[in-house]
Amino acid sequence: MRGASTVEVIHFVAEAALAHSLGAVQDVAPPSVLWTLDERVHEDYARQLIPRAVGYSAELLDYFFRGRLAVDLVPDPVDPSVVRVVGTNESPEPLHEGTLTLHADRMTGERARRRRWSPRP
């Protein structure tokens, strides 16, 4: 991530509350300590990791949606009753294989693909 810096996590792990009791019944050679992640540890990690995860996610979305397509309505030079939809690539990268479809919402709220469109008077 851009601008990432090193940060200190204050609460790395915590000693389990029943560490000594559990150590006595388990076959663990002394000195033994059982570690756990308590709420303070989770809060420290969340404070550092959630903003980083959001930053990475935003960068990933920016990468996949980096294309820019300008759309314009242009009158047909032969038939003035026809208006064409013209798209222009405004991104620095070329557009490769893909499909662009035009959809319109009907009065019923249903969305349908449009092949030809004629406005209602």
Secondary structure, DSSP 8 states (H G I E B T S, - for coil): -TT------S---EE-TTHHHHHHHTT--SS---EE--HHHHHHHHHHHHHHHHHHHHHHHHHHT---EEEEEEE-SS-TT-EEEEEEE-SSS---S-----EEE-TTS-EEE-SS-----
